[in-house]
Amino acid sequence: MQLVQNNLFGFICQSIISWLMLIPDSTTFEVLLNYFTFFGWLGYGASISSILWLRYKRPNAVRPYKVKSDRNVLLSLLVTCYTLI
């Protein structure tokens, strides 16, 4: 039940923000899409930076999963770069 409540709260917040962004006359769907895309990537960046910060500040903390080697990270980075190119 907690997961449904969290998803519902996020959906309601995004709906309210999108309606507020559509109030000005010059706002179109493309502008709204650009706003949400930007804030989505900003959220991804904040998540990744917080993970890296916690790994630096609390290296011995209990984590639900761990990456065993640096090769996996390097391989993922190379595959991502290759996909983007």
Long-range contacts (C-beta under 8 A, 24 or more apart in sequence): none
